[in-house]
Amino acid sequence: MRIYTRKGDDGTTGLLFGGRVGKDSDVASAGGDVDEAQAALGVARARAAVSCTDSASELCELIVGVQRDLWVLMAELATAPANRDRLKPGETLVTGAMVERLEGLIDDIGGRFAAPTEFVVPGQDMESALLDLARTVVRRAERRAVVVAAGGSFVVPYLNRLSDLLWTMARWREQEALPAREKM
């Protein structure tokens, strides 16, 4: 199997279930931003995997779950409006339940630490800094998705909650990284 097809040499990219759009289209840009967010999460996960703590292992599991969700989200974005009826909830179509799952994670993780009372300066430690970087990429993907997401889609709410989850995860990791005396 060859990785290259040469189909994109004309400046277009294929859509799920057929059709092509320009690589400079809003659809391709939104999908590219989500792809970049997924890669940024991969870097954060790789860094967390170096740690030998239970919370780092939990972080890795959380990130993998989000990365899998982002494949679903990218599939939805990469589907022409005429083919939306072919999307399958949870497989190629973002669902309300997926958004609710993120809300539950935000509530759970947010309950593990005292929320900051002032603006946060990213970079307390490497894991939180990488999560903050991924959050900013997700925010960009959200802005792009607003332009292309179909009416009634859960793509934008998902990305909105994901950025909140990443902020929460970053603050959680910062708390985990603090020496015991500073946590008091």
Legacy VTK file of the C-alpha trace (Angstrom):
# vtk DataFile Version 3.0
C-alpha trace
ASCII
DATASET POLYDATA
POINTS 184 float
0.000 0.000 0.000
1.306 3.414 -0.920
0.711 6.330 1.399
0.522 8.765 -1.490
-2.342 8.860 -3.978
-1.486 12.001 -5.970
-5.176 12.966 -5.858
-4.384 16.057 -3.806
-1.800 17.346 -6.243
-4.514 19.520 -7.784
-4.992 21.397 -4.500
-8.054 19.469 -3.339
-8.714 16.976 -0.583
-11.272 14.187 -0.394
-14.319 14.183 1.830
-15.770 11.221 3.682
-18.439 9.517 1.538
-17.177 11.313 -1.581
-16.643 14.772 -2.929
-13.617 17.043 -2.872
-12.906 20.520 -1.553
-9.972 22.874 -1.932
-7.199 22.410 0.577
-7.634 26.094 1.395
-11.367 25.706 2.077
-12.947 26.364 5.456
-13.750 22.645 5.736
-10.148 21.599 5.162
-8.892 24.326 7.528
-11.252 23.241 10.319
-10.260 19.599 9.896
-6.589 20.559 9.849
-6.929 22.492 13.080
-8.605 19.519 14.772
-5.842 17.270 13.422
-3.280 19.649 14.905
-5.122 19.606 18.239
-5.009 15.821 18.205
-1.253 15.894 17.552
-0.720 18.446 20.353
-2.611 16.120 22.680
-0.316 13.314 21.544
2.703 15.344 22.643
1.083 15.991 26.039
0.282 12.291 26.367
3.832 11.277 25.431
5.197 13.625 28.085
2.790 12.327 30.724
3.740 8.738 29.861
7.294 9.505 31.028
5.976 10.102 34.554
5.598 7.094 36.777
2.583 8.236 38.773
-0.966 6.959 38.897
-2.338 10.388 38.001
-0.094 10.563 34.907
-1.412 7.174 33.828
-4.960 8.438 34.301
-4.085 11.547 32.285
-2.817 9.377 29.426
-6.060 7.383 29.412
-8.135 10.575 29.389
-6.142 11.991 26.499
-6.459 8.813 24.421
-10.238 8.922 24.893
-10.331 12.522 23.675
-8.077 11.697 20.731
-10.495 8.955 19.684
-13.384 11.413 19.961
-11.520 13.825 17.723
-11.463 11.184 14.959
-15.268 11.148 15.172
-15.336 14.928 15.073
-13.000 15.089 12.062
-15.180 12.569 10.218
-18.219 14.754 10.759
-16.397 17.869 9.586
-15.128 16.001 6.516
-18.610 15.040 5.348
-20.457 17.044 2.719
-23.898 18.284 3.821
-25.555 16.018 1.241
-24.028 12.972 2.959
-24.773 13.835 6.611
-27.496 11.181 6.688
-24.739 8.570 6.335
-23.041 9.566 9.597
-23.300 7.198 12.573
-23.672 8.635 16.094
-20.515 8.164 18.121
-18.600 6.755 15.144
-18.658 9.541 12.571
-21.086 11.969 14.225
-20.488 13.825 17.495
-23.310 13.260 19.971
-24.714 15.151 22.920
-23.623 12.243 25.114
-20.014 12.867 24.067
-20.327 16.491 25.205
-21.950 15.391 28.478
-19.092 12.947 29.085
-16.631 15.839 28.878
-18.750 17.833 31.335
-18.611 14.919 33.773
-14.822 14.742 33.426
-14.510 18.496 33.992
-16.613 18.234 37.162
-14.691 15.197 38.415
-11.208 16.559 37.788
-12.155 20.082 38.851
-13.197 18.706 42.228
-9.676 17.427 42.885
-7.989 20.806 43.328
-8.647 24.360 44.446
-9.400 26.528 41.423
-6.987 29.418 40.815
-8.252 32.792 42.017
-6.317 34.796 39.430
-5.168 34.482 35.841
-2.964 31.487 35.193
0.448 31.852 33.599
1.066 28.598 31.693
4.293 26.728 32.304
4.168 25.551 35.913
5.427 22.208 34.637
5.835 20.532 31.257
2.624 18.493 31.325
0.401 21.434 32.188
2.163 23.647 29.643
1.556 21.072 26.897
-2.092 20.761 27.914
-2.429 24.554 27.751
-0.862 24.541 24.293
-3.311 21.851 23.164
-6.138 23.955 24.641
-5.189 26.922 22.481
-5.134 24.747 19.365
-8.576 23.383 20.291
-9.844 26.962 20.667
-8.616 27.733 17.135
-10.286 24.578 15.838
-13.496 25.671 17.560
-13.379 29.083 15.842
-12.916 27.390 12.456
-15.603 24.786 13.141
-18.189 27.499 13.838
-17.967 28.388 10.139
-18.480 24.866 8.776
-20.390 22.800 11.353
-23.913 21.897 10.271
-26.894 23.307 12.130
-27.699 21.162 15.156
-24.211 19.639 15.177
-22.458 18.973 18.482
-19.012 19.700 16.979
-18.735 23.244 18.375
-20.095 22.386 21.862
-17.686 19.423 21.986
-14.678 21.593 21.133
-15.844 24.234 23.603
-16.054 21.684 26.431
-12.787 20.100 25.361
-10.951 23.388 25.814
-12.506 23.643 29.293
-11.437 20.079 30.046
-7.877 20.770 28.929
-7.725 23.898 31.109
-8.987 21.823 34.042
-6.531 19.007 33.342
-3.644 21.499 33.170
-4.563 23.013 36.535
-4.910 19.513 38.017
-1.446 18.570 36.761
-0.004 21.790 38.196
-1.436 20.893 41.603
0.013 17.399 41.298
3.436 18.890 40.519
3.527 21.202 43.559
5.631 20.144 46.537
3.465 19.019 49.463
4.116 22.162 51.529
2.910 24.435 48.712
-0.402 22.556 48.430
-1.359 23.565 51.957
LINES 1 185
184 0 1 2 3 4 5 6 7 8 9 10 11 12 13 14 15 16 17 18 19 20 21 22 23 24 25 26 27 28 29 30 31 32 33 34 35 36 37 38 39 40 41 42 43 44 45 46 47 48 49 50 51 52 53 54 55 56 57 58 59 60 61 62 63 64 65 66 67 68 69 70 71 72 73 74 75 76 77 78 79 80 81 82 83 84 85 86 87 88 89 90 91 92 93 94 95 96 97 98 99 100 101 102 103 104 105 106 107 108 109 110 111 112 113 114 115 116 117 118 119 120 121 122 123 124 125 126 127 128 129 130 131 132 133 134 135 136 137 138 139 140 141 142 143 144 145 146 147 148 149 150 151 152 153 154 155 156 157 158 159 160 161 162 163 164 165 166 167 168 169 170 171 172 173 174 175 176 177 178 179 180 181 182 183
